[in-house]
């Protein structure tokens, strides 16, 4: 059995349309088994010396640790932000049937 760990890759997008385009591309490339897109987030952040407010969509990418770097690279290539948030979060525990599904769906990209 593959002992690779599952991870979440967290990122945000300026629009639901951009998030959906990127999410679908990641799934099509088998760089992840699934993405969750949560629209309607409000962010406050520093950018170029000013406090900015933005409405964003959160995307959580569910993948294996071995693919997280490739997923991050793909996110950067498709992203409109100069500095997108790309955060890899290791998962402490994943239900075994779900983990098996995630690993099976990303096997082609991991090989």
Helices and strands as residue ranges (DSSP letters): E 6-13, H 16-28, E 34-47, E 50-64, G 65-67, H 68-78, E 86-90, H 96-110
